Amino acid sequence: MLTLRTLTLSLLLTIVVASVGSGLLLDKLYSELYSSEQTNKNLTQAQLEAIGSQLSKILRKLENKEEFIKAWQEENSPIFLEVINRDDIGIPEKLLQELETTGNITLSSATSLSYYSFLKEGDNYPDAGSYLVIRSPLATNHNQPKWLPALFTIIFYTLLMLIVFAWLFPLIRRLQTMQLSAKKLGEGDLSARITPSVVSHIKDIELEFNRMAQRIEELVSDISLLSSAISHEMRAPLAKLQFGLDALREEEDEETRRVYQDRLDKVIADMTNLIETLLRYARLDKNIAQLPKDEVDLLELCARLSAAVTQAKNIASNSAAASIDISINAKNPFYIVKGDVFYLNLLLENLLANAVKYGRGKILISLDQHDNKILLTIEDNGSGIKEDFKQNIFKPFIRGDETKYEGGAPRVSQKGYGLGMALVKRIADLHNVDIEITASAALGGAKFSLLFT
């Protein structure tokens, strides 16, 4: 998947490759159209100097140089040939001295090459001290149309734009798709998602957008559920308070009033516990980015919680038959994961409380480690969980009762607010822990499996 840094580097690389590639392609095309053809017709400097040297030797041997030059010009040769004297040579004095010293010199202009050869005194020609001049069009002087450079410039930038557009087109399409999905999300369609493309420059952003949309949908769903559940949960204790206050006003017996006051205190305590539980659930969303990454030993945590649960249950029970038996099965001396120790403690505490509440007194905790993954399972000997209820058990204000469990006699309605398993799911998601609910083969009840990666 491409990150934004890779995206930027990819764009720059595309522009550089497109510029260099287009330039080389046009240069080759230009050379094919003009260079090879024109080079065959005209002479290079080395070729002109070789011809000039030979012609100079020939002219020095000829007695009638005028007839040779006239015959040469009548052939319509692209090479111009003439013999001039010193006064008509028309080159700077410094170059003229170099010509007389070396015997020949080659000069070039914007359109032609000129070869000068000094014919020394004593040559049989009307003016002694004459010079042979040979002129030829430049081999690189292409008779190209004036509009050709502009055409090649247009072709170059057109190729460059086409290559860059070919790179940008998929990006533009994906951005338009993201814009439409964001618009739908803003209009209230919380199910709006982006289908990631196989080849996408912004696949990371698309996946993050989907995670954000999923999170928003879950939060809105939680808010709606919390609103309706709070109104339902608070209605009963408020009615009890109103009824208790009315009864307290009408009662004159002190003993009876004390009983009413104790009941009102219990109702207020229940309401306080409900509000604290709701606040604890709500705070989880605010602490996502602030979660510390402590090293937590799951085995030590399970042992401490098991001892606390067993002690509390045995103290509260009046008979040995009602006691709780928690076993821990672990091969290694420690099982270290990274996370928030408070919330991981809360997660395991709620799972153990659920096993105690719906089990029949026996709980098995197992820990196993493969590579860098740790599997923690909590099993009980209760009635198990129905398949259709597994999808709803982690929702807020969903309680388990006799209608949700398989087998056994009807059980009394369980106390609680239905937020324990919702807290478990939320904490597991914050720590990237996978939860699976199956039937326990060892104890016959429910089995919660937590995979820490």
VEXDREN-2710 file (C-alpha; in Angstrom, 1 decimal):
% VEXDREN-2710
k/r/px/py/pz
1/MET/0.0/0.0/0.0
2/LEU/1.2/3.5/-0.9
3/THR/1.8/6.0/1.8
4/LEU/1.6/9.8/1.2
5/ARG/5.4/10.0/1.0
6/THR/5.5/7.2/-1.5
7/LEU/2.7/8.9/-3.4
8/THR/4.7/12.1/-3.6
9/LEU/7.9/10.3/-4.7
10/SER/5.9/8.4/-7.3
11/LEU/4.6/11.6/-8.8
12/LEU/8.0/13.2/-8.9
13/LEU/9.5/10.1/-10.5
14/THR/6.7/10.0/-13.1
15/ILE/7.4/13.6/-14.1
16/VAL/11.1/13.1/-14.3
17/VAL/10.8/9.9/-16.4
18/ALA/8.2/11.5/-18.6
19/SER/10.3/14.5/-19.3
20/VAL/13.5/12.6/-20.0
21/GLY/11.7/9.9/-22.0
22/SER/9.7/12.4/-24.1
23/GLY/12.9/14.4/-24.8
24/LEU/14.9/11.3/-25.9
25/LEU/12.0/10.1/-28.1
26/LEU/11.6/13.4/-29.9
27/ASP/15.4/13.8/-30.3
28/LYS/15.6/10.4/-31.9
29/LEU/12.6/11.2/-34.2
30/TYR/14.2/14.5/-35.2
31/SER/17.5/12.8/-36.0
32/GLU/15.8/10.2/-38.1
33/LEU/13.9/12.8/-40.1
34/TYR/16.6/15.3/-40.8
35/SER/20.1/14.5/-39.5
36/SER/21.0/11.4/-41.5
37/GLU/19.5/12.8/-44.8
38/GLN/21.2/16.2/-44.6
39/THR/24.6/14.8/-43.5
40/ASN/24.8/12.8/-46.7
41/LYS/24.2/15.9/-48.9
42/ASN/26.6/18.3/-47.1
43/LEU/30.2/18.0/-45.9
44/THR/31.6/17.9/-42.5
45/GLN/34.7/20.0/-41.6
46/ALA/37.1/17.0/-41.9
47/GLN/35.7/16.1/-45.3
48/LEU/36.0/19.7/-46.5
49/GLU/39.6/20.0/-45.4
50/ALA/40.5/16.7/-47.1
51/ILE/38.9/17.9/-50.4
52/GLY/40.5/21.4/-50.1
53/SER/43.9/19.8/-49.5
54/GLN/43.6/17.7/-52.7
55/LEU/42.3/20.6/-54.8
56/SER/45.1/22.9/-53.6
57/LYS/47.7/20.3/-54.8
58/ILE/45.9/20.0/-58.1
59/LEU/45.6/23.7/-58.7
60/ARG/49.3/24.2/-57.9
61/LYS/50.2/21.8/-60.7
62/LEU/47.8/23.3/-63.3
63/GLU/48.9/26.0/-65.6
64/ASN/45.3/27.2/-66.5
65/LYS/43.6/27.4/-63.2
66/GLU/40.7/29.5/-64.5
67/GLU/39.5/26.8/-66.9
68/PHE/39.4/24.3/-64.1
69/ILE/37.5/26.6/-61.8
70/LYS/35.0/27.4/-64.6
71/ALA/34.5/23.8/-65.4
72/TRP/33.9/23.1/-61.7
73/GLN/31.3/25.7/-61.3
74/GLU/29.5/24.6/-64.5
75/GLU/28.9/21.2/-62.8
76/ASN/26.5/22.9/-60.2
77/SER/28.4/21.4/-57.4
78/PRO/27.2/22.3/-53.8
79/ILE/30.8/23.1/-53.1
80/PHE/31.8/26.7/-54.2
81/LEU/35.3/27.1/-55.5
82/GLU/37.3/30.3/-56.3
83/VAL/40.7/31.8/-56.3
84/ILE/41.1/35.3/-54.9
85/ASN/44.0/37.7/-54.0
86/ARG/45.0/39.0/-50.7
87/ASP/42.9/42.2/-51.0
88/ASP/39.7/40.4/-51.6
89/ILE/40.0/37.6/-49.0
90/GLY/38.0/39.5/-46.4
91/ILE/39.2/37.9/-43.2
92/PRO/40.9/39.5/-40.1
93/GLU/44.6/40.1/-40.4
94/LYS/45.3/37.7/-37.5
95/LEU/43.6/34.9/-39.3
96/LEU/45.3/35.9/-42.5
97/GLN/48.7/35.6/-40.9
98/GLU/47.8/32.2/-39.5
99/LEU/46.7/31.1/-43.0
100/GLU/50.0/32.2/-44.5
101/THR/51.9/30.5/-41.7
102/THR/50.1/27.2/-41.7
103/GLY/49.1/27.1/-45.4
104/ASN/45.4/26.5/-44.8
105/ILE/42.6/27.4/-42.4
106/THR/38.9/26.4/-42.0
107/LEU/36.3/28.9/-40.8
108/SER/32.6/28.3/-40.1
109/SER/29.6/30.6/-40.1
110/ALA/26.0/30.1/-39.2
111/THR/25.3/28.6/-42.7
112/SER/28.5/27.3/-44.2
113/LEU/32.1/26.1/-43.9
114/SER/34.9/27.9/-45.6
115/TYR/38.3/26.4/-46.4
116/TYR/41.2/28.8/-47.2
117/SER/44.4/27.6/-48.8
118/PHE/47.5/29.8/-49.5
119/LEU/48.7/29.6/-53.1
120/LYS/52.3/30.8/-52.8
121/GLU/54.1/33.3/-55.0
122/GLY/55.4/31.8/-58.2
123/ASP/52.2/30.0/-59.0
124/ASN/51.1/30.4/-62.6
125/TYR/48.1/32.7/-61.9
126/PRO/47.5/36.4/-62.8
127/ASP/48.1/37.6/-59.2
128/ALA/50.9/36.2/-57.2
129/GLY/50.1/35.6/-53.5
130/SER/46.6/34.3/-54.3
131/TYR/44.3/32.1/-52.2
132/LEU/42.0/29.2/-52.8
133/VAL/38.6/29.4/-51.2
134/ILE/36.3/26.5/-50.9
135/ARG/32.8/26.9/-49.4
136/SER/30.3/24.2/-48.5
137/PRO/26.9/24.3/-46.6
138/LEU/27.1/23.1/-43.1
139/ALA/26.3/19.4/-42.6
140/THR/24.1/20.4/-39.7
141/ASN/22.4/23.2/-41.6
142/HIS/19.0/21.5/-42.1
143/ASN/16.6/23.2/-44.4
144/GLN/13.8/22.5/-41.9
145/PRO/10.5/24.4/-41.8
146/LYS/10.4/27.3/-39.3
147/TRP/7.4/25.8/-37.6
148/LEU/9.2/22.6/-36.8
149/PRO/10.7/23.6/-33.5
150/ALA/7.3/24.8/-32.3
151/LEU/5.7/21.6/-33.4
152/PHE/8.3/19.5/-31.5
153/THR/7.8/21.7/-28.4
154/ILE/4.1/21.1/-28.5
155/ILE/4.5/17.4/-29.0
156/PHE/6.9/17.3/-26.0
157/TYR/4.6/19.0/-23.6
158/THR/1.6/17.0/-24.9
159/LEU/3.4/13.8/-24.2
160/LEU/4.5/15.0/-20.8
161/MET/0.9/16.0/-19.9
162/LEU/-0.5/12.7/-21.2
163/ILE/1.9/10.7/-19.1
164/VAL/1.2/12.7/-16.0
165/PHE/-2.5/12.6/-16.6
166/ALA/-2.3/8.8/-17.0
167/TRP/-0.8/8.7/-13.5
168/LEU/-3.2/11.2/-12.1
169/PHE/-6.4/9.8/-13.6
170/PRO/-6.8/6.8/-11.1
171/LEU/-6.0/9.2/-8.3
172/ILE/-8.7/11.7/-9.4
173/ARG/-11.2/8.9/-9.7
174/ARG/-10.5/7.6/-6.2
175/LEU/-10.7/11.1/-4.8
176/GLN/-14.1/11.6/-6.5
177/THR/-15.2/8.3/-5.0
178/MET/-14.0/9.4/-1.6
179/GLN/-15.8/12.7/-2.0
180/LEU/-19.1/11.0/-2.8
181/SER/-18.8/8.6/0.2
182/ALA/-17.9/11.5/2.5
183/LYS/-20.9/13.5/1.2
184/LYS/-23.2/10.5/1.8
185/LEU/-21.7/10.1/5.3
186/GLY/-22.3/13.8/6.0
187/GLU/-25.9/13.5/4.8
188/GLY/-26.6/10.8/7.4
189/ASP/-26.0/7.6/5.4
190/LEU/-23.7/6.0/8.0
191/SER/-23.4/2.8/5.9
192/ALA/-21.4/4.7/3.2
193/ARG/-18.1/3.0/2.5
194/ILE/-15.3/3.0/-0.1
195/THR/-14.6/-0.2/-2.0
196/PRO/-10.7/-0.1/-2.1
197/SER/-9.3/-0.6/-5.6
198/VAL/-6.7/-3.2/-6.4
199/VAL/-4.5/-0.4/-7.7
200/SER/-4.9/2.8/-5.8
201/HIS/-2.5/5.6/-4.8
202/ILE/-4.5/6.4/-1.6
203/LYS/-5.5/2.9/-0.5
204/ASP/-4.3/3.7/3.1
205/ILE/-6.5/6.8/3.2
206/GLU/-9.5/4.8/1.9
207/LEU/-9.1/2.1/4.5
208/GLU/-8.8/4.8/7.2
209/PHE/-11.9/6.4/5.9
210/ASN/-13.8/3.1/6.2
211/ARG/-12.5/2.6/9.7
212/MET/-13.6/6.2/10.6
213/ALA/-17.1/5.6/9.1
214/GLN/-17.4/2.3/10.9
215/ARG/-16.4/4.0/14.1
216/ILE/-18.9/6.8/13.6
217/GLU/-21.7/4.4/12.8
218/GLU/-20.9/2.4/16.0
219/LEU/-20.8/5.6/18.1
220/VAL/-24.1/6.9/16.8
221/SER/-25.6/3.4/17.3
222/ASP/-24.3/3.4/20.9
223/ILE/-25.6/6.9/21.6
224/SER/-29.1/5.9/20.3
225/LEU/-29.0/2.7/22.3
226/LEU/-27.7/4.4/25.4
227/SER/-30.4/7.1/25.2
228/SER/-33.2/4.6/25.0
229/ALA/-31.7/2.3/27.6
230/ILE/-30.9/5.1/30.0
231/SER/-34.5/6.3/29.8
232/HIS/-35.7/2.8/30.4
233/GLU/-33.2/2.0/33.2
234/MET/-33.8/5.3/35.1
235/ARG/-37.6/5.1/34.9
236/ALA/-37.9/2.3/37.4
237/PRO/-35.6/3.7/40.2
238/LEU/-37.2/7.2/39.7
239/ALA/-40.6/5.7/40.2
240/LYS/-39.4/3.8/43.3
241/LEU/-38.0/7.1/44.6
242/GLN/-41.3/8.9/44.0
243/PHE/-43.3/6.1/45.6
244/GLY/-40.9/5.9/48.6
245/LEU/-41.0/9.6/49.2
246/ASP/-44.8/9.6/49.0
247/ALA/-45.0/6.7/51.5
248/LEU/-42.4/8.4/53.7
249/ARG/-44.5/11.6/54.0
250/GLU/-47.6/9.7/55.0
251/GLU/-45.9/7.3/57.5
252/GLU/-45.6/8.4/61.1
253/ASP/-44.2/5.3/62.6
254/GLU/-40.4/5.8/63.1
255/GLU/-39.5/2.2/62.6
256/THR/-41.4/2.0/59.3
257/ARG/-40.0/5.3/58.2
258/ARG/-36.5/3.9/58.8
259/VAL/-37.3/0.9/56.6
260/TYR/-38.5/3.3/53.8
261/GLN/-35.3/5.4/54.2
262/ASP/-33.1/2.3/53.9
263/ARG/-34.9/1.3/50.7
264/LEU/-34.6/4.8/49.3
265/ASP/-30.8/4.7/50.1
266/LYS/-30.6/1.4/48.2
267/VAL/-32.4/2.9/45.2
268/ILE/-30.1/5.9/45.2
269/ALA/-27.0/3.6/45.5
270/ASP/-28.3/1.6/42.5
271/MET/-28.7/4.7/40.4
272/THR/-25.3/5.9/41.4
273/ASN/-23.8/2.6/40.3
274/LEU/-25.7/2.8/37.0
275/ILE/-24.4/6.3/36.3
276/GLU/-20.8/5.3/37.2
277/THR/-21.0/2.3/34.9
278/LEU/-22.3/4.5/32.1
279/LEU/-19.5/7.0/32.6
280/ARG/-16.9/4.3/32.6
281/TYR/-18.3/3.0/29.3
282/ALA/-18.4/6.5/27.8
283/ARG/-14.8/7.3/28.9
284/LEU/-13.4/4.5/26.9
285/ASP/-14.1/6.4/23.6
286/LYS/-12.2/9.4/24.9
287/ASN/-9.1/7.4/26.0
288/ILE/-8.4/5.7/22.7
289/ALA/-5.4/7.9/21.9
290/GLN/-4.2/8.1/25.5
291/LEU/-4.1/4.4/26.2
292/PRO/-0.6/3.6/27.7
293/LYS/1.3/0.6/26.5
294/ASP/2.3/-1.1/29.7
295/GLU/3.8/-4.6/29.9
296/VAL/1.0/-6.6/31.6
297/ASP/1.4/-10.3/32.7
298/LEU/-1.9/-11.9/31.9
299/LEU/-1.1/-14.9/34.2
300/GLU/-0.5/-12.7/37.2
301/LEU/-3.6/-10.7/36.4
302/CYS/-5.8/-13.8/36.2
303/ALA/-4.3/-15.3/39.4
304/ARG/-5.0/-12.1/41.3
305/LEU/-8.5/-11.7/40.0
306/SER/-9.3/-15.4/40.6
307/ALA/-8.2/-15.2/44.2
308/ALA/-10.3/-12.0/44.8
309/VAL/-13.4/-13.5/43.1
310/THR/-13.1/-16.8/45.0
311/GLN/-12.6/-15.1/48.3
312/ALA/-15.5/-12.7/47.8
313/LYS/-17.8/-15.5/46.7
314/ASN/-16.9/-17.9/49.5
315/ILE/-17.4/-15.1/52.1
316/ALA/-20.8/-14.2/50.7
317/SER/-21.9/-17.8/50.5
318/ASN/-23.5/-19.5/53.5
319/SER/-22.7/-23.1/52.4
320/ALA/-19.7/-24.9/50.9
321/ALA/-22.0/-26.1/48.0
322/ALA/-22.3/-22.5/46.8
323/SER/-18.6/-21.9/46.7
324/ILE/-16.7/-21.1/43.5
325/ASP/-13.8/-23.2/42.0
326/ILE/-11.5/-21.4/39.6
327/SER/-8.6/-23.4/37.9
328/ILE/-5.8/-21.8/35.9
329/ASN/-4.0/-23.9/33.2
330/ALA/-0.7/-22.3/32.0
331/LYS/2.5/-23.8/30.9
332/ASN/4.7/-20.7/30.9
333/PRO/5.6/-18.7/34.0
334/PHE/4.4/-15.5/32.4
335/TYR/2.4/-14.2/29.4
336/ILE/3.3/-10.6/28.6
337/VAL/1.1/-8.3/26.5
338/LYS/1.2/-4.5/25.9
339/GLY/-1.8/-2.5/27.0
340/ASP/-3.5/-0.5/29.8
341/VAL/-3.4/-2.5/33.0
342/PHE/-6.5/-0.9/34.4
343/TYR/-8.7/-1.7/31.4
344/LEU/-7.2/-5.2/30.9
345/ASN/-8.0/-5.8/34.5
346/LEU/-11.6/-4.5/34.0
347/LEU/-11.9/-6.8/30.9
348/LEU/-10.9/-10.0/32.7
349/GLU/-12.9/-9.0/35.8
350/ASN/-16.1/-8.6/33.8
351/LEU/-15.5/-12.0/32.0
352/LEU/-15.0/-13.7/35.4
353/ALA/-18.0/-12.0/36.8
354/ASN/-20.1/-13.2/33.9
355/ALA/-18.8/-16.8/34.4
356/VAL/-19.6/-16.7/38.1
357/LYS/-23.0/-15.2/37.4
358/TYR/-24.2/-17.7/34.7
359/GLY/-22.0/-20.7/35.6
360/ARG/-22.6/-23.4/38.3
361/GLY/-19.5/-22.9/40.4
362/LYS/-16.6/-24.1/38.2
363/ILE/-14.5/-21.9/36.0
364/LEU/-11.4/-22.9/33.9
365/ILE/-8.8/-20.2/32.7
366/SER/-6.3/-21.4/30.1
367/LEU/-3.3/-19.5/28.6
368/ASP/-1.3/-20.6/25.6
369/GLN/1.3/-18.8/23.5
370/HIS/2.4/-19.4/19.9
371/ASP/5.0/-17.1/18.3
372/ASN/4.0/-13.6/19.4
373/LYS/0.3/-14.5/19.9
374/ILE/-1.3/-15.3/23.3
375/LEU/-4.6/-17.1/23.6
376/LEU/-6.6/-16.7/26.8
377/THR/-9.8/-18.7/27.3
378/ILE/-12.3/-18.5/30.2
379/GLU/-14.8/-21.4/30.4
380/ASP/-17.7/-22.1/32.8
381/ASN/-20.0/-25.1/33.5
382/GLY/-23.2/-23.1/32.9
383/SER/-25.9/-23.6/30.3
384/GLY/-24.0/-22.1/27.5
385/ILE/-25.1/-19.3/25.1
386/LYS/-27.5/-19.6/22.2
387/GLU/-26.1/-19.0/18.7
388/ASP/-28.6/-16.2/18.0
389/PHE/-27.6/-14.4/21.2
390/LYS/-23.9/-14.4/20.5
391/GLN/-24.3/-11.5/18.1
392/ASN/-26.1/-9.3/20.7
393/ILE/-24.3/-10.2/23.9
394/PHE/-21.7/-7.4/23.4
395/LYS/-24.3/-4.7/22.9
396/PRO/-25.0/-2.3/25.8
397/PHE/-27.9/-3.0/28.1
398/ILE/-28.3/-6.6/26.8
399/ARG/-28.7/-9.0/29.7
400/GLY/-28.5/-12.8/29.8
401/ASP/-31.4/-14.6/31.5
402/GLU/-33.2/-17.9/31.2
403/THR/-34.5/-17.2/27.8
404/LYS/-31.0/-16.7/26.4
405/TYR/-29.4/-19.8/27.8
406/GLU/-29.8/-23.4/26.7
407/GLY/-30.8/-26.3/28.9
408/GLY/-31.5/-26.5/32.7
409/ALA/-34.4/-25.2/34.7
410/PRO/-35.6/-21.6/34.4
411/ARG/-33.3/-19.3/36.3
412/VAL/-34.1/-16.2/38.2
413/SER/-33.5/-12.9/36.5
414/GLN/-29.9/-11.8/36.9
415/LYS/-29.1/-8.4/38.3
416/GLY/-27.0/-5.9/36.5
417/TYR/-27.3/-3.2/33.8
418/GLY/-26.1/-5.1/30.8
419/LEU/-22.9/-3.1/30.3
420/GLY/-20.3/-5.7/31.5
421/MET/-19.9/-7.5/28.1
422/ALA/-20.2/-4.2/26.2
423/LEU/-17.2/-3.0/28.2
424/VAL/-15.4/-6.2/27.4
425/LYS/-15.9/-5.7/23.7
426/ARG/-14.9/-2.1/23.7
427/ILE/-11.7/-2.7/25.7
428/ALA/-10.8/-5.6/23.5
429/ASP/-11.3/-3.5/20.4
430/LEU/-9.0/-0.8/21.8
431/HIS/-6.3/-3.4/22.4
432/ASN/-6.8/-5.2/19.0
433/VAL/-7.9/-8.3/20.8
434/ASP/-10.1/-10.8/18.9
435/ILE/-13.0/-12.4/20.9
436/GLU/-14.7/-15.6/20.0
437/ILE/-17.6/-17.3/21.9
438/THR/-17.9/-21.1/21.6
439/ALA/-19.2/-24.0/23.7
440/SER/-16.8/-25.4/26.3
441/ALA/-15.8/-29.0/25.6
442/ALA/-14.2/-29.3/29.0
443/LEU/-17.0/-27.9/31.2
444/GLY/-20.0/-27.8/28.9
445/GLY/-20.8/-24.1/29.4
446/ALA/-19.7/-21.0/27.5
447/LYS/-16.1/-20.5/26.4
448/PHE/-14.7/-17.0/25.7
449/SER/-11.5/-17.0/23.7
450/LEU/-9.3/-13.8/23.6
451/LEU/-6.5/-13.7/21.1
452/PHE/-3.8/-11.1/21.9
453/THR/-1.6/-10.2/18.9
END
